[in-house]
Amino acid sequence: MPKVSRRKILIGAGAGVVGLAGLALLRYPPLLRRSTVPSDARVRDLRARSDDPSLPELVISQRDTDPAALTENALGAIGGMSRFIAKGDVVVVKPNATWKRTPLQAANTNPAVVAVIVREALKAGAKRVVVTDHTGMDPAGKFQLSGIGKAASDAGAQVEIVGGAEAFQDVTLHGQVLDSWSMLKSVMAADKVINVPVAKEHGMVIRFSACLKNLFGIVGGDRVRLHWQLDGSIVDIAAFLRPTLHVVDATRVLVRNGPQGGNLDDVVQKNTVIASVDPVAADALASSLIGIPLPKITYLALAESRGLGRLDWEKLRVSRV
């Protein structure tokens, strides 16, 4: 069973009737937050080991209106997929396919963006490319309506529809919030992972979703529990899994009523794809496209403090194409 350290809940005398919020708290107590990360923390670090100083660390692709062309331009400018994928690699591509929404509604990653990444990974010599996301209920329906399933399959990927607990394995994180949790077996077995989120507004709690929040889609178990210390949970997962590359779909973005959306009036055309080796920088840039001030996205500052990237993305090696 997945383990988390629990904070004791103290119920004082005369507490009276427990309301609905109190009942929820009793069922899902906050996870214990530790002040230090043990030196034996397990990390799945799949980042590229060589860093050519002549190549950009972050690419902003905006000189087109077609999502596929924007993605191709971004990958080319950051050094091509061969910078990240070696011959024989098993590659997992992790889009956001969480919602029963069409590409126009912008709640999921644009399928054309996913297809380009699959094709380029195979062209770079990948032995197999797996496209997966833990979407919750009716995963097959979500992959179908989002267009991601067909686009990925047509591009040559194996589409993994995540069902029950058999798709996950328990792993040790030794995080500041999470001690251990269940993660997708396919991600644990991959040689490389490419994180392909959609950038969008994400309600009043975390305000914004892209690279870091997209990694929630690799975890199993009772994910409701993670929301009691959401910032810390997001950062612990991102500290555990260090993807090889992040490609942010900001072609059409939800600026209101995320993460699910549904109303086309909440969607703005931005015609942007961001490719980066730094997820914090990519998120900081993408949030500016949606108009969400960085101080409101508190988990990004926490991620920077944990050494997962930098908020001042303009100080990276940046290329605009």
Order of alpha helices (4+ residues) and beta strands (2+ residues): alpha-beta-beta-alpha-beta-alpha-beta-alpha-alpha-beta-beta-beta-alpha-beta-beta-beta-alpha-alpha-beta-beta-beta-alpha-alpha-beta
